[in-house]
Amino acid sequence: MIEVKMNEYDRMLLSRISLVTAMSLLGGLAVGIAYAQQQQGEEWSLYQNVTYGVSMLYPSNWTQQNSTEAGNDTEAGNDRFIVVSEFFSPEEADGYFADVTIAIDDTPQSTNIQGYRSQSIDIYRRDPNFEDFQLLSSSIGNFTLAGMPAYAFEINYTDPKFGPQNVLEVGRIFDNRVYYIQYFADPPIYQKYLPIAERMIESFQIMQ
């Protein structure tokens, strides 16, 4: 057996090489986390909607826009889905931006969280505007919404107007309604803004 002796300089050099290697491997994943940490130093604003009884934090440099238009139902004239408010990130130099939406299903067809998650995924799958639909992940309990376990799923699809899109939807049932939050982003910036969207989701509250 050969014993290799290292002086203090050699040990320091090896430690630095190991650190650089680890940082390189984690570089891609660190982009979104670093951006979130940077945003934590920025100001956050509190959004409250007394009409629908919800509140949520959002970055102060994002644009907030109220809306009561029908949401993702494909049947014209159906006001089952209520879009309460949308939040838009600053537009990137290449035109990309992120969108976080608060919405309510006023008359859900299922009050079982597993059943509702499946129905919601099917709505996207059947919608002709969601071309090249792919389900990326699906879970119950990995997220919480307003302090309770929530369903969540991620999809990607091709929008006829905006092209490829990634979506995260997180929702829960409360008082025979489904409250859900959608995070939309162009694929190149999806991971960058995901930690921000997750913090917004964590701050969401239902005002009783």
NORLIN-V560962 format. One record per run of one state. SS is the DSSP state (@ for helix, = for strand, . for the rest). FROM is the first residue (numbers start at 1). TO is the last residue. If there is no record, write none. Layout:
ss | from | to
SS | FROM | TO
SS | FROM | TO
This chain:
ss | from | to
. | 1 | 7
@ | 8 | 40
. | 41 | 43
= | 44 | 49
. | 50 | 53
= | 54 | 59
. | 60 | 62
= | 63 | 66
. | 67 | 69
= | 70 | 70
. | 71 | 80
= | 81 | 88
. | 89 | 97
= | 98 | 105
. | 106 | 112
@ | 113 | 126
. | 127 | 130
= | 131 | 145
. | 146 | 147
= | 148 | 159
. | 160 | 162
= | 163 | 174
. | 175 | 176
= | 177 | 185
. | 186 | 186
@ | 187 | 203
. | 204 | 204
= | 205 | 206
. | 207 | 208
